Amino acid sequence: MITYLFVAFAVILLVNVVSSTVVKIQVNKRLSEDEQFSWWSKSTSGIIKKHGELYPGSSLSDVSQYSGWAAIVFFVLIVLGNVLGI
């Protein structure tokens, strides 16, 4: 069971990294040089909010946000599975 959770965690983490990177690239393309977000910025909520403003019909920002939360949930399940011996 832990193997399946680990694979699911890896896939969701990959989706999160790719979608977050694409969101940041799209936002930075539309902003001026002074307004652009740095690549090491930890403020993902600001980037996601700005993406929603610039691309109102896109669901990519939602995918980025929810895949991050899903990755956290799967990580907790993996840890609990190891602790409980499941």
PDB file with one MODEL, atoms N, CA, C and O in Angstrom:
MODEL        1
ATOM      1  N   MET A   1       0.822  -1.200   0.000  1.00  0.00           N
ATOM      2  CA  MET A   1       0.000   0.000   0.000  1.00  0.00           C
ATOM      3  C   MET A   1       0.863   1.260   0.000  1.00  0.00           C
ATOM      4  O   MET A   1       0.534   2.249  -0.655  1.00  0.00           O
ATOM      5  N   ILE A   2       1.978   1.212   0.747  1.00  0.00           N
ATOM      6  CA  ILE A   2       2.873   2.362   0.804  1.00  0.00           C
ATOM      7  C   ILE A   2       3.449   2.649  -0.577  1.00  0.00           C
ATOM      8  O   ILE A   2       3.655   3.809  -0.935  1.00  0.00           O
ATOM      9  N   THR A   3       3.709   1.603  -1.353  1.00  0.00           N
ATOM     10  CA  THR A   3       4.263   1.795  -2.693  1.00  0.00           C
ATOM     11  C   THR A   3       3.287   2.576  -3.568  1.00  0.00           C
ATOM     12  O   THR A   3       3.703   3.474  -4.300  1.00  0.00           O
ATOM     13  N   TYR A   4       2.007   2.251  -3.505  1.00  0.00           N
ATOM     14  CA  TYR A   4       1.007   2.967  -4.287  1.00  0.00           C
ATOM     15  C   TYR A   4       0.894   4.424  -3.842  1.00  0.00           C
ATOM     16  O   TYR A   4       0.757   5.324  -4.670  1.00  0.00           O
ATOM     17  N   LEU A   5       0.952   4.645  -2.541  1.00  0.00           N
ATOM     18  CA  LEU A   5       0.892   6.015  -2.037  1.00  0.00           C
ATOM     19  C   LEU A   5       2.119   6.800  -2.480  1.00  0.00           C
ATOM     20  O   LEU A   5       2.017   7.975  -2.832  1.00  0.00           O
ATOM     21  N   PHE A   6       3.276   6.151  -2.463  1.00  0.00           N
ATOM     22  CA  PHE A   6       4.501   6.832  -2.874  1.00  0.00           C
ATOM     23  C   PHE A   6       4.452   7.184  -4.360  1.00  0.00           C
ATOM     24  O   PHE A   6       4.860   8.279  -4.744  1.00  0.00           O
ATOM     25  N   VAL A   7       3.964   6.282  -5.192  1.00  0.00           N
ATOM     26  CA  VAL A   7       3.832   6.557  -6.627  1.00  0.00           C
ATOM     27  C   VAL A   7       2.834   7.684  -6.852  1.00  0.00           C
ATOM     28  O   VAL A   7       3.089   8.579  -7.658  1.00  0.00           O
ATOM     29  N   ALA A   8       1.708   7.656  -6.157  1.00  0.00           N
ATOM     30  CA  ALA A   8       0.714   8.721  -6.281  1.00  0.00           C
ATOM     31  C   ALA A   8       1.295  10.058  -5.822  1.00  0.00           C
ATOM     32  O   ALA A   8       1.053  11.093  -6.444  1.00  0.00           O
ATOM     33  N   PHE A   9       2.059  10.030  -4.735  1.00  0.00           N
ATOM     34  CA  PHE A   9       2.716  11.235  -4.233  1.00  0.00           C
ATOM     35  C   PHE A   9       3.687  11.784  -5.275  1.00  0.00           C
ATOM     36  O   PHE A   9       3.722  12.991  -5.516  1.00  0.00           O
ATOM     37  N   ALA A  10       4.470  10.912  -5.888  1.00  0.00           N
ATOM     38  CA  ALA A  10       5.445  11.349  -6.889  1.00  0.00           C
ATOM     39  C   ALA A  10       4.753  11.948  -8.107  1.00  0.00           C
ATOM     40  O   ALA A  10       5.210  12.958  -8.645  1.00  0.00           O
ATOM     41  N   VAL A  11       3.666  11.342  -8.543  1.00  0.00           N
ATOM     42  CA  VAL A  11       2.938  11.857  -9.708  1.00  0.00           C
ATOM     43  C   VAL A  11       2.309  13.214  -9.387  1.00  0.00           C
ATOM     44  O   VAL A  11       2.399  14.145 -10.187  1.00  0.00           O
ATOM     45  N   ILE A  12       1.684  13.325  -8.237  1.00  0.00           N
ATOM     46  CA  ILE A  12       1.047  14.590  -7.856  1.00  0.00           C
ATOM     47  C   ILE A  12       2.096  15.674  -7.646  1.00  0.00           C
ATOM     48  O   ILE A  12       1.869  16.832  -7.997  1.00  0.00           O
ATOM     49  N   LEU A  13       3.232  15.312  -7.082  1.00  0.00           N
ATOM     50  CA  LEU A  13       4.308  16.277  -6.899  1.00  0.00           C
ATOM     51  C   LEU A  13       4.839  16.754  -8.249  1.00  0.00           C
ATOM     52  O   LEU A  13       5.136  17.936  -8.417  1.00  0.00           O
ATOM     53  N   LEU A  14       4.959  15.850  -9.199  1.00  0.00           N
ATOM     54  CA  LEU A  14       5.401  16.219 -10.537  1.00  0.00           C
ATOM     55  C   LEU A  14       4.391  17.159 -11.204  1.00  0.00           C
ATOM     56  O   LEU A  14       4.777  18.145 -11.832  1.00  0.00           O
ATOM     57  N   VAL A  15       3.113  16.853 -11.068  1.00  0.00           N
ATOM     58  CA  VAL A  15       2.074  17.730 -11.614  1.00  0.00           C
ATOM     59  C   VAL A  15       2.160  19.107 -10.973  1.00  0.00           C
ATOM     60  O   VAL A  15       2.012  20.121 -11.656  1.00  0.00           O
ATOM     61  N   ASN A  16       2.397  19.150  -9.677  1.00  0.00           N
ATOM     62  CA  ASN A  16       2.495  20.423  -8.972  1.00  0.00           C
ATOM     63  C   ASN A  16       3.687  21.238  -9.447  1.00  0.00           C
ATOM     64  O   ASN A  16       3.560  22.438  -9.688  1.00  0.00           O
ATOM     65  N   VAL A  17       4.828  20.607  -9.582  1.00  0.00           N
ATOM     66  CA  VAL A  17       6.031  21.329 -10.006  1.00  0.00           C
ATOM     67  C   VAL A  17       5.857  21.875 -11.421  1.00  0.00           C
ATOM     68  O   VAL A  17       6.193  23.027 -11.692  1.00  0.00           O
ATOM     69  N   VAL A  18       5.337  21.054 -12.309  1.00  0.00           N
ATOM     70  CA  VAL A  18       5.154  21.492 -13.698  1.00  0.00           C
ATOM     71  C   VAL A  18       4.117  22.606 -13.787  1.00  0.00           C
ATOM     72  O   VAL A  18       4.352  23.619 -14.447  1.00  0.00           O
ATOM     73  N   SER A  19       2.971  22.431 -13.127  1.00  0.00           N
ATOM     74  CA  SER A  19       1.927  23.454 -13.215  1.00  0.00           C
ATOM     75  C   SER A  19       2.359  24.758 -12.541  1.00  0.00           C
ATOM     76  O   SER A  19       2.046  25.838 -13.043  1.00  0.00           O
ATOM     77  N   SER A  20       3.062  24.679 -11.428  1.00  0.00           N
ATOM     78  CA  SER A  20       3.540  25.895 -10.763  1.00  0.00           C
ATOM     79  C   SER A  20       4.550  26.639 -11.625  1.00  0.00           C
ATOM     80  O   SER A  20       4.545  27.869 -11.685  1.00  0.00           O
ATOM     81  N   THR A  21       5.413  25.884 -12.288  1.00  0.00           N
ATOM     82  CA  THR A  21       6.402  26.503 -13.164  1.00  0.00           C
ATOM     83  C   THR A  21       5.732  27.178 -14.355  1.00  0.00           C
ATOM     84  O   THR A  21       6.097  28.294 -14.726  1.00  0.00           O
ATOM     85  N   VAL A  22       4.756  26.507 -14.951  1.00  0.00           N
ATOM     86  CA  VAL A  22       4.042  27.090 -16.094  1.00  0.00           C
ATOM     87  C   VAL A  22       3.273  28.335 -15.665  1.00  0.00           C
ATOM     88  O   VAL A  22       3.257  29.331 -16.388  1.00  0.00           O
ATOM     89  N   VAL A  23       2.641  28.287 -14.503  1.00  0.00           N
ATOM     90  CA  VAL A  23       1.912  29.458 -13.993  1.00  0.00           C
ATOM     91  C   VAL A  23       2.872  30.633 -13.821  1.00  0.00           C
ATOM     92  O   VAL A  23       2.564  31.752 -14.231  1.00  0.00           O
ATOM     93  N   LYS A  24       4.020  30.385 -13.224  1.00  0.00           N
ATOM     94  CA  LYS A  24       4.985  31.463 -12.992  1.00  0.00           C
ATOM     95  C   LYS A  24       5.512  32.019 -14.316  1.00  0.00           C
ATOM     96  O   LYS A  24       5.686  33.230 -14.449  1.00  0.00           O
ATOM     97  N   ILE A  25       5.766  31.149 -15.293  1.00  0.00           N
ATOM     98  CA  ILE A  25       6.240  31.607 -16.599  1.00  0.00           C
ATOM     99  C   ILE A  25       5.179  32.467 -17.278  1.00  0.00           C
ATOM    100  O   ILE A  25       5.490  33.530 -17.816  1.00  0.00           O
ATOM    101  N   GLN A  26       3.928  32.013 -17.255  1.00  0.00           N
ATOM    102  CA  GLN A  26       2.855  32.769 -17.896  1.00  0.00           C
ATOM    103  C   GLN A  26       2.652  34.129 -17.237  1.00  0.00           C
ATOM    104  O   GLN A  26       2.447  35.130 -17.923  1.00  0.00           O
ATOM    105  N   VAL A  27       2.708  34.163 -15.917  1.00  0.00           N
ATOM    106  CA  VAL A  27       2.514  35.437 -15.213  1.00  0.00           C
ATOM    107  C   VAL A  27       3.674  36.380 -15.511  1.00  0.00           C
ATOM    108  O   VAL A  27       3.457  37.559 -15.790  1.00  0.00           O
ATOM    109  N   ASN A  28       4.889  35.877 -15.455  1.00  0.00           N
ATOM    110  CA  ASN A  28       6.050  36.738 -15.686  1.00  0.00           C
ATOM    111  C   ASN A  28       6.129  37.246 -17.120  1.00  0.00           C
ATOM    112  O   ASN A  28       6.696  38.310 -17.366  1.00  0.00           O
ATOM    113  N   LYS A  29       5.567  36.497 -18.074  1.00  0.00           N
ATOM    114  CA  LYS A  29       5.530  36.977 -19.461  1.00  0.00           C
ATOM    115  C   LYS A  29       4.644  38.203 -19.604  1.00  0.00           C
ATOM    116  O   LYS A  29       4.930  39.084 -20.414  1.00  0.00           O
ATOM    117  N   ARG A  30       3.587  38.267 -18.835  1.00  0.00           N
ATOM    118  CA  ARG A  30       2.608  39.352 -18.968  1.00  0.00           C
ATOM    119  C   ARG A  30       2.944  40.570 -18.102  1.00  0.00           C
ATOM    120  O   ARG A  30       2.378  41.644 -18.306  1.00  0.00           O
ATOM    121  N   LEU A  31       3.849  40.416 -17.148  1.00  0.00           N
ATOM    122  CA  LEU A  31       4.181  41.526 -16.258  1.00  0.00           C
ATOM    123  C   LEU A  31       5.412  42.275 -16.771  1.00  0.00           C
ATOM    124  O   LEU A  31       6.223  41.733 -17.521  1.00  0.00           O
ATOM    125  N   SER A  32       5.526  43.522 -16.351  1.00  0.00           N
ATOM    126  CA  SER A  32       6.713  44.296 -16.701  1.00  0.00           C
ATOM    127  C   SER A  32       7.901  43.789 -15.873  1.00  0.00           C
ATOM    128  O   SER A  32       7.735  43.025 -14.923  1.00  0.00           O
ATOM    129  N   GLU A  33       9.073  44.224 -16.250  1.00  0.00           N
ATOM    130  CA  GLU A  33      10.307  43.770 -15.592  1.00  0.00           C
ATOM    131  C   GLU A  33      10.297  44.067 -14.087  1.00  0.00           C
ATOM    132  O   GLU A  33      10.801  43.275 -13.291  1.00  0.00           O
ATOM    133  N   ASP A  34       9.728  45.201 -13.708  1.00  0.00           N
ATOM    134  CA  ASP A  34       9.700  45.592 -12.296  1.00  0.00           C
ATOM    135  C   ASP A  34       8.714  44.777 -11.471  1.00  0.00           C
ATOM    136  O   ASP A  34       8.911  44.602 -10.269  1.00  0.00           O
ATOM    137  N   GLU A  35       7.652  44.274 -12.102  1.00  0.00           N
ATOM    138  CA  GLU A  35       6.596  43.565 -11.388  1.00  0.00           C
ATOM    139  C   GLU A  35       6.789  42.051 -11.350  1.00  0.00           C
ATOM    140  O   GLU A  35       6.068  41.362 -10.629  1.00  0.00           O
ATOM    141  N   GLN A  36       7.733  41.526 -12.102  1.00  0.00           N
ATOM    142  CA  GLN A  36       7.887  40.078 -12.225  1.00  0.00           C
ATOM    143  C   GLN A  36       8.265  39.428 -10.901  1.00  0.00           C
ATOM    144  O   GLN A  36       8.964  40.013 -10.074  1.00  0.00           O
ATOM    145  N   PHE A  37       7.779  38.188 -10.725  1.00  0.00           N
ATOM    146  CA  PHE A  37       8.102  37.410  -9.539  1.00  0.00           C
ATOM    147  C   PHE A  37       9.461  36.751  -9.725  1.00  0.00           C
ATOM    148  O   PHE A  37       9.813  36.338 -10.830  1.00  0.00           O
ATOM    149  N   SER A  38      10.220  36.656  -8.645  1.00  0.00           N
ATOM    150  CA  SER A  38      11.517  35.987  -8.734  1.00  0.00           C
ATOM    151  C   SER A  38      11.309  34.472  -8.755  1.00  0.00           C
ATOM    152  O   SER A  38      10.277  33.973  -8.306  1.00  0.00           O
ATOM    153  N   TRP A  39      12.287  33.755  -9.275  1.00  0.00           N
ATOM    154  CA  TRP A  39      12.146  32.301  -9.410  1.00  0.00           C
ATOM    155  C   TRP A  39      12.212  31.594  -8.065  1.00  0.00           C
ATOM    156  O   TRP A  39      11.690  30.487  -7.933  1.00  0.00           O
ATOM    157  N   TRP A  40      12.829  32.193  -7.082  1.00  0.00           N
ATOM    158  CA  TRP A  40      12.940  31.554  -5.775  1.00  0.00           C
ATOM    159  C   TRP A  40      11.882  32.070  -4.795  1.00  0.00           C
ATOM    160  O   TRP A  40      11.962  31.821  -3.593  1.00  0.00           O
ATOM    161  N   SER A  41      10.900  32.785  -5.322  1.00  0.00           N
ATOM    162  CA  SER A  41       9.834  33.325  -4.490  1.00  0.00           C
ATOM    163  C   SER A  41       9.006  32.200  -3.877  1.00  0.00           C
ATOM    164  O   SER A  41       8.625  31.254  -4.567  1.00  0.00           O
ATOM    165  N   LYS A  42       8.734  32.305  -2.596  1.00  0.00           N
ATOM    166  CA  LYS A  42       7.919  31.308  -1.889  1.00  0.00           C
ATOM    167  C   LYS A  42       6.455  31.714  -1.824  1.00  0.00           C
ATOM    168  O   LYS A  42       5.628  30.958  -1.312  1.00  0.00           O
ATOM    169  N   SER A  43       6.123  32.887  -2.331  1.00  0.00           N
ATOM    170  CA  SER A  43       4.759  33.394  -2.271  1.00  0.00           C
ATOM    171  C   SER A  43       3.941  32.855  -3.438  1.00  0.00           C
ATOM    172  O   SER A  43       3.663  33.576  -4.396  1.00  0.00           O
ATOM    173  N   THR A  44       3.561  31.591  -3.351  1.00  0.00           N
ATOM    174  CA  THR A  44       2.798  31.004  -4.442  1.00  0.00           C
ATOM    175  C   THR A  44       1.371  31.526  -4.482  1.00  0.00           C
ATOM    176  O   THR A  44       0.757  31.561  -5.549  1.00  0.00           O
ATOM    177  N   SER A  45       0.835  31.929  -3.343  1.00  0.00           N
ATOM    178  CA  SER A  45      -0.544  32.436  -3.341  1.00  0.00           C
ATOM    179  C   SER A  45      -0.652  33.735  -4.135  1.00  0.00           C
ATOM    180  O   SER A  45      -1.656  33.966  -4.809  1.00  0.00           O
ATOM    181  N   GLY A  46       0.357  34.570  -4.063  1.00  0.00           N
ATOM    182  CA  GLY A  46       0.350  35.807  -4.844  1.00  0.00           C
ATOM    183  C   GLY A  46       0.459  35.539  -6.333  1.00  0.00           C
ATOM    184  O   GLY A  46      -0.176  36.217  -7.141  1.00  0.00           O
ATOM    185  N   ILE A  47       1.260  34.556  -6.693  1.00  0.00           N
ATOM    186  CA  ILE A  47       1.419  34.188  -8.102  1.00  0.00           C
ATOM    187  C   ILE A  47       0.123  33.583  -8.632  1.00  0.00           C
ATOM    188  O   ILE A  47      -0.314  33.908  -9.737  1.00  0.00           O
ATOM    189  N   ILE A  48      -0.485  32.709  -7.848  1.00  0.00           N
ATOM    190  CA  ILE A  48      -1.739  32.076  -8.267  1.00  0.00           C
ATOM    191  C   ILE A  48      -2.847  33.125  -8.399  1.00  0.00           C
ATOM    192  O   ILE A  48      -3.641  33.075  -9.338  1.00  0.00           O
ATOM    193  N   LYS A  49      -2.899  34.070  -7.465  1.00  0.00           N
ATOM    194  CA  LYS A  49      -3.903  35.130  -7.534  1.00  0.00           C
ATOM    195  C   LYS A  49      -3.693  35.984  -8.776  1.00  0.00           C
ATOM    196  O   LYS A  49      -4.655  36.325  -9.465  1.00  0.00           O
ATOM    197  N   LYS A  50      -2.446  36.333  -9.066  1.00  0.00           N
ATOM    198  CA  LYS A  50      -2.138  37.145 -10.243  1.00  0.00           C
ATOM    199  C   LYS A  50      -2.457  36.384 -11.523  1.00  0.00           C
ATOM    200  O   LYS A  50      -2.925  36.982 -12.492  1.00  0.00           O
ATOM    201  N   HIS A  51      -2.212  35.074 -11.545  1.00  0.00           N
ATOM    202  CA  HIS A  51      -2.538  34.264 -12.712  1.00  0.00           C
ATOM    203  C   HIS A  51      -4.047  34.249 -12.941  1.00  0.00           C
ATOM    204  O   HIS A  51      -4.504  34.313 -14.083  1.00  0.00           O
ATOM    205  N   GLY A  52      -4.817  34.164 -11.863  1.00  0.00           N
ATOM    206  CA  GLY A  52      -6.272  34.207 -11.985  1.00  0.00           C
ATOM    207  C   GLY A  52      -6.770  35.528 -12.542  1.00  0.00           C
ATOM    208  O   GLY A  52      -7.764  35.564 -13.267  1.00  0.00           O
ATOM    209  N   GLU A  53      -6.081  36.620 -12.206  1.00  0.00           N
ATOM    210  CA  GLU A  53      -6.461  37.932 -12.735  1.00  0.00           C
ATOM    211  C   GLU A  53      -6.096  38.054 -14.217  1.00  0.00           C
ATOM    212  O   GLU A  53      -6.869  38.597 -15.006  1.00  0.00           O
ATOM    213  N   LEU A  54      -4.924  37.551 -14.588  1.00  0.00           N
ATOM    214  CA  LEU A  54      -4.451  37.699 -15.963  1.00  0.00           C
ATOM    215  C   LEU A  54      -5.105  36.701 -16.920  1.00  0.00           C
ATOM    216  O   LEU A  54      -5.313  37.007 -18.094  1.00  0.00           O
ATOM    217  N   TYR A  55      -5.426  35.517 -16.417  1.00  0.00           N
ATOM    218  CA  TYR A  55      -6.033  34.458 -17.228  1.00  0.00           C
ATOM    219  C   TYR A  55      -7.316  33.984 -16.533  1.00  0.00           C
ATOM    220  O   TYR A  55      -7.316  32.925 -15.905  1.00  0.00           O
ATOM    221  N   PRO A  56      -8.401  34.748 -16.636  1.00  0.00           N
ATOM    222  CA  PRO A  56      -9.603  34.414 -15.864  1.00  0.00           C
ATOM    223  C   PRO A  56     -10.266  33.091 -16.245  1.00  0.00           C
ATOM    224  O   PRO A  56     -10.939  32.498 -15.402  1.00  0.00           O
ATOM    225  N   GLY A  57     -10.107  32.611 -17.459  1.00  0.00           N
ATOM    226  CA  GLY A  57     -10.760  31.366 -17.863  1.00  0.00           C
ATOM    227  C   GLY A  57      -9.916  30.131 -17.643  1.00  0.00           C
ATOM    228  O   GLY A  57     -10.385  29.015 -17.862  1.00  0.00           O
ATOM    229  N   SER A  58      -8.683  30.310 -17.213  1.00  0.00           N
ATOM    230  CA  SER A  58      -7.760  29.185 -17.068  1.00  0.00           C
ATOM    231  C   SER A  58      -7.938  28.495 -15.714  1.00  0.00           C
ATOM    232  O   SER A  58      -8.148  29.147 -14.692  1.00  0.00           O
ATOM    233  N   SER A  59      -7.852  27.189 -15.728  1.00  0.00           N
ATOM    234  CA  SER A  59      -7.923  26.432 -14.476  1.00  0.00           C
ATOM    235  C   SER A  59      -6.542  25.942 -14.043  1.00  0.00           C
ATOM    236  O   SER A  59      -6.426  25.157 -13.102  1.00  0.00           O
ATOM    237  N   LEU A  60      -5.504  26.404 -14.724  1.00  0.00           N
ATOM    238  CA  LEU A  60      -4.146  25.977 -14.392  1.00  0.00           C
ATOM    239  C   LEU A  60      -3.743  26.420 -12.988  1.00  0.00           C
ATOM    240  O   LEU A  60      -3.046  25.689 -12.284  1.00  0.00           O
ATOM    241  N   SER A  61      -4.174  27.598 -12.581  1.00  0.00           N
ATOM    242  CA  SER A  61      -3.836  28.056 -11.230  1.00  0.00           C
ATOM    243  C   SER A  61      -4.515  27.187 -10.176  1.00  0.00           C
ATOM    244  O   SER A  61      -3.948  26.951  -9.109  1.00  0.00           O
ATOM    245  N   ASP A  62      -5.730  26.709 -10.468  1.00  0.00           N
ATOM    246  CA  ASP A  62      -6.410  25.796  -9.543  1.00  0.00           C
ATOM    247  C   ASP A  62      -5.678  24.463  -9.452  1.00  0.00           C
ATOM    248  O   ASP A  62      -5.519  23.905  -8.367  1.00  0.00           O
ATOM    249  N   VAL A  63      -5.235  23.959 -10.602  1.00  0.00           N
ATOM    250  CA  VAL A  63      -4.478  22.702 -10.617  1.00  0.00           C
ATOM    251  C   VAL A  63      -3.210  22.848  -9.788  1.00  0.00           C
ATOM    252  O   VAL A  63      -2.856  21.961  -9.011  1.00  0.00           O
ATOM    253  N   SER A  64      -2.537  23.969  -9.963  1.00  0.00           N
ATOM    254  CA  SER A  64      -1.308  24.219  -9.213  1.00  0.00           C
ATOM    255  C   SER A  64      -1.576  24.259  -7.710  1.00  0.00           C
ATOM    256  O   SER A  64      -0.825  23.677  -6.927  1.00  0.00           O
ATOM    257  N   GLN A  65      -2.627  24.934  -7.316  1.00  0.00           N
ATOM    258  CA  GLN A  65      -2.944  25.078  -5.891  1.00  0.00           C
ATOM    259  C   GLN A  65      -3.386  23.753  -5.281  1.00  0.00           C
ATOM    260  O   GLN A  65      -2.881  23.354  -4.232  1.00  0.00           O
ATOM    261  N   TYR A  66      -4.316  23.076  -5.924  1.00  0.00           N
ATOM    262  CA  TYR A  66      -4.872  21.860  -5.340  1.00  0.00           C
ATOM    263  C   TYR A  66      -3.915  20.681  -5.414  1.00  0.00           C
ATOM    264  O   TYR A  66      -3.971  19.792  -4.564  1.00  0.00           O
ATOM    265  N   SER A  67      -3.045  20.655  -6.404  1.00  0.00           N
ATOM    266  CA  SER A  67      -2.065  19.567  -6.453  1.00  0.00           C
ATOM    267  C   SER A  67      -1.043  19.727  -5.330  1.00  0.00           C
ATOM    268  O   SER A  67      -0.508  18.738  -4.831  1.00  0.00           O
ATOM    269  N   GLY A  68      -0.777  20.954  -4.937  1.00  0.00           N
ATOM    270  CA  GLY A  68       0.103  21.173  -3.784  1.00  0.00           C
ATOM    271  C   GLY A  68      -0.505  20.639  -2.503  1.00  0.00           C
ATOM    272  O   GLY A  68       0.174  19.991  -1.706  1.00  0.00           O
ATOM    273  N   TRP A  69      -1.793  20.913  -2.306  1.00  0.00           N
ATOM    274  CA  TRP A  69      -2.482  20.392  -1.117  1.00  0.00           C
ATOM    275  C   TRP A  69      -2.589  18.870  -1.168  1.00  0.00           C
ATOM    276  O   TRP A  69      -2.447  18.200  -0.145  1.00  0.00           O
ATOM    277  N   ALA A  70      -2.836  18.329  -2.352  1.00  0.00           N
ATOM    278  CA  ALA A  70      -2.919  16.870  -2.492  1.00  0.00           C
ATOM    279  C   ALA A  70      -1.570  16.215  -2.190  1.00  0.00           C
ATOM    280  O   ALA A  70      -1.524  15.143  -1.586  1.00  0.00           O
ATOM    281  N   ALA A  71      -0.478  16.850  -2.605  1.00  0.00           N
ATOM    282  CA  ALA A  71       0.850  16.311  -2.309  1.00  0.00           C
ATOM    283  C   ALA A  71       1.099  16.278  -0.794  1.00  0.00           C
ATOM    284  O   ALA A  71       1.692  15.331  -0.278  1.00  0.00           O
ATOM    285  N   ILE A  72       0.647  17.304  -0.101  1.00  0.00           N
ATOM    286  CA  ILE A  72       0.803  17.331   1.358  1.00  0.00           C
ATOM    287  C   ILE A  72      -0.009  16.201   1.997  1.00  0.00           C
ATOM    288  O   ILE A  72       0.474  15.524   2.904  1.00  0.00           O
ATOM    289  N   VAL A  73      -1.232  16.003   1.528  1.00  0.00           N
ATOM    290  CA  VAL A  73      -2.081  14.935   2.073  1.00  0.00           C
ATOM    291  C   VAL A  73      -1.447  13.567   1.840  1.00  0.00           C
ATOM    292  O   VAL A  73      -1.417  12.738   2.750  1.00  0.00           O
ATOM    293  N   PHE A  74      -0.942  13.322   0.635  1.00  0.00           N
ATOM    294  CA  PHE A  74      -0.316  12.038   0.350  1.00  0.00           C
ATOM    295  C   PHE A  74       0.954  11.842   1.169  1.00  0.00           C
ATOM    296  O   PHE A  74       1.249  10.722   1.587  1.00  0.00           O
ATOM    297  N   PHE A  75       1.710  12.913   1.407  1.00  0.00           N
ATOM    298  CA  PHE A  75       2.900  12.806   2.241  1.00  0.00           C
ATOM    299  C   PHE A  75       2.519  12.400   3.669  1.00  0.00           C
ATOM    300  O   PHE A  75       3.165  11.543   4.274  1.00  0.00           O
ATOM    301  N   VAL A  76       1.474  13.020   4.191  1.00  0.00           N
ATOM    302  CA  VAL A  76       1.008  12.671   5.541  1.00  0.00           C
ATOM    303  C   VAL A  76       0.536  11.218   5.583  1.00  0.00           C
ATOM    304  O   VAL A  76       0.804  10.506   6.550  1.00  0.00           O
ATOM    305  N   LEU A  77      -0.165  10.777   4.538  1.00  0.00           N
ATOM    306  CA  LEU A  77      -0.608   9.380   4.489  1.00  0.00           C
ATOM    307  C   LEU A  77       0.570   8.417   4.447  1.00  0.00           C
ATOM    308  O   LEU A  77       0.521   7.357   5.071  1.00  0.00           O
ATOM    309  N   ILE A  78       1.609   8.761   3.734  1.00  0.00           N
ATOM    310  CA  ILE A  78       2.802   7.915   3.681  1.00  0.00           C
ATOM    311  C   ILE A  78       3.451   7.836   5.056  1.00  0.00           C
ATOM    312  O   ILE A  78       3.829   6.753   5.505  1.00  0.00           O
ATOM    313  N   VAL A  79       3.579   8.960   5.718  1.00  0.00           N
ATOM    314  CA  VAL A  79       4.193   8.977   7.051  1.00  0.00           C
ATOM    315  C   VAL A  79       3.331   8.176   8.038  1.00  0.00           C
ATOM    316  O   VAL A  79       3.851   7.369   8.810  1.00  0.00           O
ATOM    317  N   LEU A  80       2.031   8.400   8.008  1.00  0.00           N
ATOM    318  CA  LEU A  80       1.148   7.649   8.906  1.00  0.00           C
ATOM    319  C   LEU A  80       1.181   6.154   8.599  1.00  0.00           C
ATOM    320  O   LEU A  80       1.141   5.326   9.509  1.00  0.00           O
ATOM    321  N   GLY A  81       1.254   5.816   7.315  1.00  0.00           N
ATOM    322  CA  GLY A  81       1.343   4.418   6.943  1.00  0.00           C
ATOM    323  C   GLY A  81       2.612   3.763   7.464  1.00  0.00           C
ATOM    324  O   GLY A  81       2.589   2.605   7.880  1.00  0.00           O
ATOM    325  N   ASN A  82       3.699   4.484   7.445  1.00  0.00           N
ATOM    326  CA  ASN A  82       4.954   3.943   7.985  1.00  0.00           C
ATOM    327  C   ASN A  82       4.915   3.831   9.507  1.00  0.00           C
ATOM    328  O   ASN A  82       5.406   2.859  10.081  1.00  0.00           O
ATOM    329  N   VAL A  83       4.328   4.832  10.146  1.00  0.00           N
ATOM    330  CA  VAL A  83       4.260   4.821  11.606  1.00  0.00           C
ATOM    331  C   VAL A  83       3.328   3.692  12.095  1.00  0.00           C
ATOM    332  O   VAL A  83       3.636   2.995  13.062  1.00  0.00           O
ATOM    333  N   LEU A  84       2.203   3.533  11.418  1.00  0.00           N
ATOM    334  CA  LEU A  84       1.218   2.521  11.821  1.00  0.00           C
ATOM    335  C   LEU A  84       1.544   1.144  11.275  1.00  0.00           C
ATOM    336  O   LEU A  84       0.933   0.158  11.685  1.00  0.00           O
ATOM    337  N   GLY A  85       2.501   1.060  10.352  1.00  0.00           N
ATOM    338  CA  GLY A  85       2.892  -0.228   9.809  1.00  0.00           C
ATOM    339  C   GLY A  85       1.911  -0.803   8.807  1.00  0.00           C
ATOM    340  O   GLY A  85       1.772  -2.021   8.691  1.00  0.00           O
ATOM    341  N   ILE A  86       1.242   0.060   8.096  1.00  0.00           N
ATOM    342  CA  ILE A  86       0.256  -0.413   7.093  1.00  0.00           C
ATOM    343  C   ILE A  86       0.957  -0.642   5.786  1.00  0.00           C
ATOM    344  O   ILE A  86       0.325  -1.038   4.808  1.00  0.00           O
TER     345      ILE A  86
ENDMDL
END
